[in-house]
Amino acid sequence: MSDPSVITVQRWNPVSLTATGAVLALLVVLAFGPYFLGANLTDRVTTLFVYVILAAMWNALAGYGGQVSIGQQAFFGLGAYAAIRLSHAGVEVYAALVIAPLLVGILSLPLSAFALRLRGGEFAIGMWVIAELAHLLVNLDGLIQGETGTSLIAISAFDPDTRRAFNYWLALAVMTLLVGLVFVLLRSRMGASIQAIRDNEEAAASVGVRVLATKRVIFVLAAIGCAAAGSLTLATLISFQPRTYFSVQWTAYMIFMTLVGGLGTFEGPIIGAVIFFAVETIFGASGVWYLVGLGASALLFSLFLPRGIWGTLTDRFGIQLMPVGYRLRFPAGAGQEKASS
Amino acid sequence: MNWADQILQGVLLGAYYALIACGLSFLFGVMRIINLAHGSIAVLAAYLVLSATERWGISPFVALLLVLPVMAAAGWLLQRTVFERSLRSGPLTPILSTFGLAVVIDNLLFQKFGADSQSLAPNIGDFAFNSWTIFGGVRIGQLSLLTLVVAVALLGGLQLFLTHTPLGRSIRATAEDADTAELVGIDARKVYAAATAIALVTVAIAGAFLAMRATVSPYTGSSQLLFAFEAVVIGGAGSLWGTLIGGIVLGVAQNIGSQINPQGFLIGGHLVFLAVLGARLLIVSRA
């Protein structure tokens, strides 16, 4: 028998073990998607993967880094643009789609030195200005032909079915990698720093957390992730019109997904992406009213349910599916299990 | 090409930017809120002036006078429904809630008025394009000059209001420290509501001038927000006269940019904004 006075710290519990197992099993099933989903559904699920990437990246930046950016479309557009440029320079098209986000990641490093010194609303709109500038500069490139745009011609070498399956697998792999990276990051020593910064930046700095270095890692990760989403979108749409890719709409989607799912929770943005995907599938055709609804949801969630659907559920029931935090387990009779994330 | 003319036109354009930035700067100074729906609200006001002008066949200036109290009431409502709750829930919430509001306003405008751009220019006749030649081919437009006069009057008037009236003093005290202001009997809630009402009145004036000097369409709000924000930051956040300088610097940079490259108008403005911001950060980190 164990000593009843001992409080143990645990990371795994039966719920999180089951949930993690279920997620892994789901990923294995999804890996065979193109064989059973059919053409149309394969494309749609690829889009869902892109949404999960966008939501997870925006949440990493805002929910954990405490930096609300209205300019993530900068990286989304640059990711697609870099892929076009690489492919034009003779790089094999799928290699170009993979290398492009990494190039954008390198570009985001010097940018972070500037952007991360901005706070709150200044960072938010400052990033928006940077996105506008990136859009205007890409328009100056003769290859793009201004707003007329161009296409990722090289990808037409693959027949539609092969292309569809490749895009699906690439999106699934990139999503798993990026969301997995956030998971590993949150469980690492840096995860504790990240969450300390989220809760109180000054206090975190005072106990020796390297605030700027930690934020930079998240900023670059979010840049790479949004760029990957951009290059994956290019792979499915093929055409590149700067106005579409550098549209602030993408950031509006990210904000909607994260706020509805749960800002600052690991599972929330993924749930938000699934909700957004469902809402878009059902109401997307209704055009303007659908967009009014998205904006109104963001407004109402930020005011009345700031922790989103998932955050509210975890706060109320103390459940946590993915083990990104630690829990204190009190001995029987000493009270309830308490989650600490 | 005439540099003197380009710079003068830049200054006059800058006066419009100061006008649109006025409300953003004022609200930031008082409540530390950056209202991301600012540009969309300006466009909304422009559409209200347009509708009143067309429906009743009145002068746009009379229509603006009718719209001003409506916008003041909207400001009061905005503070009570959105800002108040946002301010209580931490620094990120106002950014998210006002961005959501901007998306709502833009798309409702699109739903009501469609994608076509509209202008008040036909309603003000010759005034829209009449100009005086002052020297060596340098022109000064009558509407542009009025914009400059209104911008200076508005910024100066706000400054005087803040220093010389009881409400102005309450606003400054609340901006300094809301809790302490409440200790000496100031109702911070009322002060914030009044400040937001004033800000939206200035936004309505800016929106009307936007529709007179150019065209508006439902999605022009975001670019107006960016111009306003750039003017505020270049001039130094929270300072009203700084906002005038910031607007002028932005306007001149855009006009010079357009002389260098056909697409250089916006690029020039953005680059000057980023350069000023970078220089300021450098100075802050040295100090």
Interface residues (C-beta under 8 A of the other chain):
Chain A: A62 G66 V68 I70 F114 R117 L118 G120 G121 E122 A124 I125 G126 W128 V129 I130 E132 L133 L136 L137 N139 L140 V248 A252 I255 L259 V288 W289 L291 V292 L294 G295 A296 S297 A298 L299 L300 S302 L303 F304 P306
Chain B: F28 I33 I34 L36 V82 R85 S86 S89 G90 P91 L92 T93 P94 I95 L96 S97 F99 G100 L101 A102 V103 V104 D106 N107 L108 F110 Q111 S222 L225 L226 F229 E230 V233 A237 N261 Q263 L266 I267 H270 L271 F273 L274 L277 G278 L281 V284 S285
